Amino acid sequence: MRIAVTGSIATDHLMTFPGRFTDQLLPDQLDQVSLSFLVDELEIRRGGIAANICFGMGSLGKESILVGSVGADFADYRSWLERHGVDTASVHVSEIHHTARFLCTTDQDQNQIATFYAGAMSEARSIELRPVAERVGGLDLVVVSPNDPEAMLRHTDECRTREIPFAADPSQQLARMDGADVRRLVDGAAYLFTNEYEKALSEEKTGWTSEEILSRVGVRVTTLGAKGVVIDREGEEGVHVPPVHVDSVVDPTGVGDAFRGGFLSATAWGLPLERAAQVGNAIAAHALEAAGPQEYTLARGSFVDRFAATYGQAAADEVAPHITTPNP
């Protein structure tokens, strides 16, 4: 199964604030906020949602096709991704812009305040999917993850025109898009990925009820943070998949992307939806324990053992043959 992942490719500047953002917000002054946070740490990491998803898939041994736009400063990052099983030949290189930058500050309660500079990502709207499909011999699924909004809509429209199944993953771009654009992005998706807040926001923006959205998508996957994941399909009872225990929360950045990488990999292997969500949860736990969205490592033996401890040996035996990442 050939999966193309479209979306942002960026460098993450991750900072840590030792206090709580909420302690600095005055309820009667919210109309004129002017705050500065003195942070203790700065980590510069590889990131971007599409790249993070592809890295997660590569960590399991599943190749993916990355589609996005970067600057001429992408050479080292490209080499890193290719070493981790990511096909980068369809990444567009801008002649005038730098690769996008994500600047994020996390407080002691894991709340985050972030700013995103699009840079070369703004040129993603010029990318056509047909040449990508022709180069690799066809596409079985296109993931439309957060990107330049025009690029997201263009990719979605092209998937419909060319009858390529697509997964809608609007994430933080829901805040920027109006209702018509969100409806255009979601309608007809084989998969719809959101977290709890985004689920509610997508319903508000589209004007569709939860049941109406389910009638327009194949599978709705809602991540619940520490509560796991819920999978919904029209006419069926929702399936709740509990999370994998995390020993120490280090950094939540990119955890949802890691989940998607695991879910998509298991889907490509032909595993059922519940099992796919379990694989996603297992990778998400590894990502949560690492400082940065692409700093975790998966060793086959320990990964399968941890999976079995949470979901049972039978489930682990079903997943294990597909994982080709090396043993420790």
C-alpha positions in Angstrom: 0.0 0.0 0.0 1.6 3.3 -1.2 0.8 6.2 1.1 1.7 9.8 0.3 1.8 12.2 3.2 1.2 15.9 2.3 1.8 18.7 4.8 4.3 20.8 6.7 8.0 20.1 6.8 9.6 22.4 9.4 12.3 23.0 12.0 11.0 23.0 15.5 12.3 25.5 18.2 11.1 24.0 21.4 11.3 25.9 24.7 10.4 25.1 28.3 8.8 27.5 30.7 9.1 26.4 34.4 5.8 28.0 35.4 2.1 27.9 34.3 0.8 30.0 31.5 -2.6 30.3 33.3 -0.9 32.0 36.3 0.2 34.8 34.1 -3.3 35.5 32.5 -5.4 38.1 34.2 -9.1 37.6 33.5 -9.9 41.3 33.4 -6.9 42.0 31.0 -7.4 39.4 28.3 -8.3 42.1 25.7 -4.8 43.5 25.9 -2.4 40.7 26.6 1.3 41.5 26.6 3.4 38.7 28.0 7.0 37.5 27.9 8.1 34.1 29.2 11.7 33.5 30.3 12.4 29.9 29.3 14.9 27.5 30.8 15.6 25.3 27.7 15.8 25.6 23.9 15.9 22.5 21.7 16.1 22.8 17.9 14.6 19.7 16.3 13.4 18.4 13.0 9.7 18.6 12.7 6.7 19.5 10.6 3.5 17.3 10.7 4.0 15.5 7.4 7.6 14.8 8.1 6.8 13.6 11.7 4.2 11.2 10.3 6.6 9.8 7.7 9.3 9.4 10.4 6.9 7.4 12.5 6.1 5.1 9.6 9.7 4.7 8.8 10.5 3.8 12.4 8.3 0.7 12.0 9.8 -0.2 8.6 6.9 1.2 6.5 8.1 3.4 3.6 6.0 6.5 2.9 6.1 9.3 0.3 6.6 12.8 1.7 5.0 15.6 -0.3 5.6 19.2 0.7 7.7 22.3 0.1 11.0 23.3 1.7 13.9 25.7 1.4 17.4 25.2 0.1 18.4 24.5 3.8 16.7 21.1 3.6 19.7 19.0 2.6 20.7 17.6 6.0 17.0 17.1 7.0 16.4 15.2 3.7 19.3 12.9 4.4 18.0 12.2 7.9 14.5 11.3 6.6 15.8 9.1 3.8 17.9 7.1 6.3 14.7 6.5 8.2 12.8 5.1 5.2 11.1 8.2 3.8 10.8 8.8 0.1 11.6 12.6 -0.3 11.9 12.7 -4.1 8.5 14.5 -4.4 9.5 17.3 -2.0 9.5 20.7 -3.7 12.5 23.0 -3.0 11.8 26.7 -3.0 14.3 29.1 -4.6 13.4 32.1 -2.4 12.1 30.9 1.0 13.6 29.0 4.0 12.1 25.8 5.3 9.2 26.6 7.7 9.8 27.2 11.4 7.7 26.1 14.4 8.4 28.0 17.7 6.7 26.4 20.7 6.9 27.0 24.4 5.6 24.4 26.8 4.8 25.0 30.5 5.0 22.7 33.5 1.4 21.5 32.9 2.2 20.6 29.2 0.2 23.5 27.9 1.7 25.1 24.8 1.9 28.4 23.1 3.2 28.2 19.5 3.9 30.4 16.5 4.4 29.0 13.0 6.3 30.7 10.1 5.2 29.2 6.8 8.2 30.2 4.7 8.6 27.7 1.8 5.4 25.9 2.9 3.4 28.6 1.1 4.6 27.1 -2.2 3.0 23.8 -1.5 -0.1 25.0 -3.2 1.7 24.5 -6.6 2.3 20.8 -6.0 0.3 18.4 -8.2 -0.3 14.8 -7.0 -0.5 13.2 -10.4 3.3 13.3 -11.0 3.9 11.8 -7.6 1.5 8.9 -8.4 3.1 8.4 -11.8 6.6 8.3 -10.3 5.8 5.6 -7.7 3.3 3.5 -9.7 0.1 4.8 -8.2 -1.1 6.0 -4.7 -3.5 4.0 -2.5 -4.0 6.8 0.1 -3.1 10.5 0.4 -2.9 12.0 3.8 -3.9 15.7 3.8 -2.3 17.0 7.0 -1.8 20.7 8.1 -0.1 22.7 5.4 -0.7 25.9 3.4 -4.5 26.0 3.4 -4.7 26.4 -0.4 -2.5 23.3 -0.7 -4.7 21.3 1.5 -7.8 22.1 -0.5 -6.0 21.5 -3.8 -4.8 18.1 -2.7 -8.2 17.1 -1.5 -9.9 18.3 -4.7 -7.3 16.4 -6.8 -7.9 13.2 -4.8 -11.6 13.4 -5.5 -11.0 14.1 -9.2 -8.5 11.2 -9.6 -10.5 9.0 -7.2 -7.6 8.5 -4.8 -8.7 7.7 -1.2 -7.6 10.5 1.2 -7.3 11.1 4.9 -8.3 14.5 6.3 -6.1 15.7 9.1 -6.9 19.4 9.5 -5.5 19.8 13.0 -4.5 23.4 13.8 -5.6 24.7 10.4 -9.2 24.4 11.5 -8.8 27.7 13.3 -7.8 29.4 10.1 -10.3 27.8 7.7 -13.9 28.9 7.3 -16.9 26.5 7.3 -17.0 26.1 3.6 -13.3 25.1 3.4 -13.6 22.7 6.3 -16.6 21.0 4.6 -14.6 20.8 1.4 -11.7 19.3 3.2 -13.6 16.7 5.2 -16.4 15.6 2.8 -15.6 12.1 1.4 -12.5 11.4 3.4 -11.7 7.8 4.0 -10.3 8.8 7.4 -10.8 11.9 9.5 -8.2 12.5 12.2 -8.8 15.1 15.0 -8.3 15.4 18.8 -11.3 16.1 21.1 -11.2 19.8 20.8 -10.8 19.7 17.0 -13.7 17.3 16.8 -16.0 19.8 18.4 -14.5 22.7 16.3 -15.0 20.8 13.1 -18.6 20.2 13.9 -19.1 23.9 14.8 -17.3 25.1 11.6 -19.1 22.7 9.2 -22.5 23.1 10.9 -22.7 19.3 10.7 -23.6 17.1 13.7 -21.3 14.2 14.7 -23.7 11.9 12.9 -23.7 13.9 9.7 -19.9 13.9 9.6 -19.9 10.2 10.1 -22.2 9.8 7.1 -19.6 11.7 5.0 -16.4 10.0 6.1 -15.3 6.4 6.2 -13.6 6.3 9.6 -13.4 9.0 12.3 -10.4 8.8 14.6 -10.4 11.0 17.7 -7.4 11.1 19.9 -8.1 11.7 23.6 -4.7 12.4 25.0 -4.1 10.4 28.2 -7.5 8.6 27.7 -6.5 6.9 24.4 -8.4 7.0 21.1 -12.0 6.5 19.9 -12.8 5.1 16.5 -16.2 5.8 15.0 -17.9 4.5 11.9 -21.5 5.2 10.7 -24.0 2.8 12.1 -21.5 1.2 14.4 -20.7 1.5 18.1 -17.6 3.5 18.8 -14.5 1.6 19.8 -12.3 3.0 22.6 -8.7 2.0 22.6 -6.8 2.7 25.9 -3.3 4.3 25.8 0.0 2.7 26.4 1.5 3.5 29.9 4.1 6.3 29.8 6.9 6.2 32.3 7.8 9.9 32.0 6.3 12.7 30.0 9.1 14.6 28.4 7.6 16.5 25.4 4.1 16.3 23.9 5.2 17.9 20.6 4.5 15.6 17.7 2.8 12.9 19.7 -0.4 13.0 17.6 1.8 12.8 14.5 3.5 9.7 15.9 0.1 8.1 16.5 -0.9 8.8 12.9 2.3 7.2 11.7 1.6 4.0 13.6 -2.1 4.0 12.6 -1.3 4.4 8.9 1.4 1.8 9.0 -0.9 -0.8 10.6 -3.6 0.1 8.1 -1.2 -0.4 5.2 -0.4 -3.8 6.7 -4.0 -4.8 6.5 -4.7 -4.9 10.2 -8.1 -4.0 11.7 -8.8 -0.5 12.9 -8.6 -1.3 16.6 -5.2 -2.9 16.1 -4.1 0.1 14.0 -5.0 2.4 16.9 -3.1 0.3 19.3 0.0 0.5 17.1 -0.5 4.3 17.0 -0.8 4.5 20.7 2.4 2.5 21.2 4.4 4.9 19.0 2.8 7.9 20.6 4.0 6.7 24.0 7.6 6.5 22.7 7.3 10.0 21.2 6.0 11.4 24.5 9.0 10.1 26.3 11.5 11.9 23.9 12.6 15.5 23.6 11.4 16.3 20.1 9.0 14.7 17.5 11.7 12.7 15.8 14.0 11.8 18.6 12.5 8.5 19.7 13.8 5.1 18.6 11.9 1.9 18.2 13.6 -1.4 18.8 11.5 -4.3 17.5 11.9 -6.6 20.6 11.2 -4.0 23.3 8.4 -2.4 21.2 6.6 -5.8 20.9 7.1 -6.6 24.6 5.6 -3.2 25.6 2.7 -3.7 23.1 2.0 -7.1 24.6 2.0 -5.7 28.1 -0.8 -3.3 27.2 -2.9 -5.1 24.6 -2.1 -8.8 25.2 0.2 -11.4 23.6 -2.3 -12.3 20.9 -2.4 -8.7 19.7 1.4 -8.4 19.8 1.7 -11.6 17.8 -0.5 -10.1 15.1 1.6 -7.0 14.9 5.1 -8.3 15.3 5.6 -9.9 11.8 5.0 -6.5 10.2 7.6 -4.6 12.1 11.0 -4.5 10.4 12.8 -2.0 12.6 16.0 -3.7 13.9 16.2 -5.5 17.2 18.4 -3.8 19.9 
